[in-house]
Structures are given as C-alpha cells and as structure tokens.
Amino acid sequence: MTVSMYQASAPRFARMLRNLSAILAKAQAHVEAKKLDAAALTAYRLYPDMFPLTRQVQIACDQAKGAVARLAGLEPPKHEDAEQSFADLQARIARTLDFIGSVKAAQIDGSEAREIVLKLRSGELRLPGLDYLFSHAYPNFFFHVATAYNILRHNGVELGKKDFVGSF
C-alpha cells in the first residue's frame, strides 16, 4: 500500500487541529467553571523564555497551513497574530482548517521531491517535500500542539492522552 503526500499531510494536520480545538474548548469550560481569568491562561507560558499559549496555537496553525500550502506549491495564507481569547484562537483554528480543506489532493500528491524553500532567521533552508514534511513541518507542528496541551494541563485543565490523540 502506498501513502500519498496528501494522505500524509492535510488530513493529519486537520485531525490534530480539531483535537487542539477540543482541548481549547475544555480549557474555556474550565475557566468558566472555576471563574478564572481566561487572559491569565491564554498568556501563560511554561518557562519565561517560552511562548505563551496564544503563540503556541498560532504557530501550530502556521505550521499546518504553511506545510499544506508549500507542498501544494501555493503561498501560505497570512494570518495576523492578534488572538487573545479562546474564541480568537478557535477562530484561528477554523480559518486554518478551512484553508487546509480547500487544498485538493491533486495539488499535493507528487510533491515528495518538490523543493521547499524556507526563509528562517538563520538563513534559507531548502528541502525536498518529503523531508520538509517529516523532518521540519511535523516536528514543529507537534511541538507547539503538545506545548499548548502542556500549558493547559499544568494549569489544571482536566486533559488526558485521549484529548491529545483524539478518538478513532
């Protein structure tokens, strides 16, 4: 059985973004039930030099939409990084899911060898599509989704592994 680049990318990112959305919904419910300041939670960071929850979600969305766009040979859509509330973060995820859903399999399939060029602070990085997906996009995406989960879990939101992995 062969797995296509589309199957390995867009649906995988979308699934985890839906899980992240459900995690954020649990966090919102937690804040409301405990009568907590939601802004304190969305601005929370695990360590002083780490990004807060809002930025973790923004970067996870950027990694997902960026990967799908680049593999499809498209320019990644730009989203302003202005989210502050859980509702804002949910809207960001929804926009990202809408974009991912708009990209067709035929646009991504066959992108294993397509050169992906990333402009990083450290310089330009050039990778074939398959290496980009598995060695750059996935690790970065999962790092930020996991960090968002960890921030919420650290702050008492009742989350478990199934929330992160999702149901099948």
C-alpha positions in Angstrom: 0.0 0.0 0.0 1.3 3.4 -0.9 0.5 6.5 1.2 0.3 9.7 -0.8 1.7 13.0 0.2 -1.8 14.4 0.6 -2.8 11.5 2.9 0.4 12.0 4.9 -0.2 15.8 5.3 -3.5 17.6 5.1 -5.8 15.1 6.9 -3.2 14.6 9.6 -2.8 18.3 10.3 -6.6 18.8 10.2 -7.2 16.0 12.7 -4.7 17.4 15.2 -6.1 20.9 14.8 -9.6 19.5 15.6 -8.1 17.9 18.7 -6.5 21.2 19.6 -9.8 22.9 19.2 -11.5 20.4 21.5 -8.7 20.9 24.1 -9.2 24.7 23.9 -13.0 24.1 24.4 -12.2 22.2 27.6 -9.9 25.0 28.7 -12.7 27.5 28.2 -15.1 25.4 30.1 -12.5 25.0 32.9 -12.1 28.8 33.1 -15.8 29.4 33.3 -16.4 26.6 35.9 -13.6 27.8 38.1 -14.4 31.5 37.5 -10.8 32.1 36.4 -9.3 34.9 34.3 -9.1 33.5 30.8 -6.4 36.0 29.9 -4.1 34.7 32.6 -4.4 31.2 31.0 -4.0 32.3 27.3 -1.0 34.4 28.3 0.6 31.6 30.4 4.0 30.2 29.4 5.7 27.2 30.9 9.0 28.9 31.2 10.0 32.6 30.9 11.7 32.1 27.5 8.9 30.1 26.0 5.9 31.4 24.1 2.5 31.8 25.8 -0.5 29.6 24.9 -1.8 32.0 22.3 1.5 32.0 20.4 1.7 28.2 20.6 -1.7 27.9 18.9 -0.8 30.5 16.3 2.5 28.7 15.4 0.7 25.3 15.3 -1.8 26.8 12.8 1.0 28.4 10.8 2.9 25.2 10.6 -0.1 23.3 9.4 -1.3 25.8 6.8 2.3 26.5 5.7 3.1 22.9 5.1 -0.1 22.2 3.2 0.4 25.3 1.1 4.1 24.7 0.4 3.5 21.1 -0.6 0.7 22.2 -2.9 3.0 24.9 -4.5 1.0 27.7 -3.0 1.9 30.7 -1.0 0.8 30.2 2.7 -2.1 32.4 3.7 -1.2 35.2 6.1 -3.0 35.5 9.4 -2.4 38.3 11.8 -1.2 37.2 15.2 -3.7 39.2 17.2 -5.5 36.4 19.0 -6.0 37.0 22.7 -9.1 34.9 23.8 -10.1 31.3 23.5 -12.7 32.5 20.9 -10.0 34.2 18.9 -7.9 31.0 19.0 -10.8 28.9 17.9 -11.4 31.2 15.0 -7.8 30.9 14.0 -8.0 27.1 14.0 -11.3 27.3 12.0 -9.6 29.6 9.4 -6.7 27.2 9.2 -9.0 24.2 8.8 -10.9 26.0 6.1 -7.7 26.6 4.1 -6.5 23.0 4.5 -9.9 21.8 3.4 -9.7 24.0 0.3 -6.5 22.3 -1.0 -7.1 19.3 -3.2 -5.2 16.0 -3.1 -4.0 16.5 -6.7 -2.3 19.7 -5.6 -0.2 18.0 -3.0 0.3 14.5 -4.4 3.6 14.1 -6.2 5.3 16.8 -4.0 7.8 14.3 -2.5 10.7 15.9 -4.4 9.3 19.4 -4.8 11.8 21.8 -3.5 10.5 23.6 -0.4 12.3 26.9 0.4 12.0 28.3 3.9 13.3 31.6 5.0 14.4 31.2 8.6 16.2 33.6 10.9 19.3 31.5 10.4 19.1 31.7 6.7 17.4 29.8 3.8 16.6 26.2 4.2 15.9 24.0 1.1 14.4 20.6 1.4 12.6 18.1 -0.8 8.9 17.9 0.1 9.1 14.6 1.8 12.0 15.7 4.0 10.3 19.0 4.7 7.1 17.3 5.8 8.7 14.7 8.1 11.8 16.5 9.3 10.6 20.1 9.7 6.8 20.6 9.4 5.7 17.7 11.6 8.2 18.1 14.5 7.4 21.9 14.7 3.7 21.4 14.5 3.6 18.7 17.1 5.9 20.6 19.4 3.6 23.5 19.5 0.4 21.5 19.9 2.0 19.5 22.7 3.2 22.6 24.4 -0.3 24.2 24.2 -1.6 20.9 25.8 1.1 21.0 28.5 0.3 24.6 29.4 -3.3 23.8 29.9 -2.7 20.6 31.8 -0.1 22.4 34.0 -2.8 24.9 34.9 -5.3 22.3 36.0 -7.4 21.7 32.9 -8.5 18.1 33.0 -6.9 16.7 29.9 -5.6 13.2 29.2 -3.8 11.5 26.4 -7.0 10.8 24.6 -7.7 14.5 24.3 -4.3 14.9 22.6 -4.6 11.9 20.4 -8.3 12.1 19.8 -10.8 9.3 19.1 -10.7 7.0 16.1 
